[in-house]
Amino acid sequence: MKKFFPAAAIICVLIIIGITSCERKKDKREKPAAGIECPEFSADSAFQYVKRQTDFGPRVPNTEAHANCAAFLVAELGRFCDTVEIERFDVKAYDGTVLHSQNIIGRFAPENERRIILASHWDSRPFADHDQNEANREKPIDGANDGASGVGVLLEVARQLAARNPKIGIDIIFFDAEDYGTPSSVDLPGDWWGLGSQHWARQAAATGYNAEFGILLDMVGASDATFYHESFSAYYANDIVSKVWGTANKLGYGQYFINESAHPITDDHLYVNKYANIKMIDIIHQDKKSGTGFPRVWHTLDDNISNIDKNTLSVVGTTLLAVIENL
Ligand SMILES: [Zn+2]
């Protein structure tokens, strides 16, 4: 994913800052409200799911690690979901490489017309173009946070959902080919990020698939992560932002889920909103103090398992389960 800068986006940010600034003074550490369901989520299990992915090595399309991890994800979803689908597609990257890609979709209660989507990208970036060390900038990254953390949380969510029989239909989507976008040294117009979600969203529109809303996770595993109201999320689905951030704050996670707006990010949720016309938000770690707007390890070789914090995985997973439980 990358930051999105055009003037229209800045106007959008200013409008949203206006909408949300009144919420800033809330106590960030308020206690869970009486009556909020606080389901169990195993941080240890989620962490193991992150590690299992990074143990394959960087999950870059057209590599053996990518194929092996796909098989693992299909098998794990198969243990918990009612059905698992693989959507295979070939797509051209910015440099002309044809990426043999697959979106992996696990469904709970596929017959239920009332549905929501939980999603994350499962591929990892083919080059560490933001690494401090220039010699590393063409090496692929483990993507423990950028990719594996969201998938790890969702696999543990799937394990919990299987045990509790959700009232609504839930589709867990692992998007491929999100992070093969142009390196920072290349300025090429075009939508080179989120290639898997672009493919999925166009298919969804063509086949009439629908869902009430979706929640995307991206970079949900760093210590002291900060999740703001990312501006595309607030623009397309502010009611869902309020629901999720409200739930997190009731659970006492206000230091993570902060009621402030932040830059729009070109990520998978943008294409689901635009092409499938399904409102989807992005829970994504944005760091307002860093030069890139993202956590320090973003698109570097330091994005590895040693920088994954179980507490953050737990905060995000518990929030998702509580949102589902309280729908
Ligand atoms: Zn990325």
Residues whose N, C-alpha, C, O or C-beta is under 5 A from the ligand:
A	BS01	ZN	M1 D146 D179
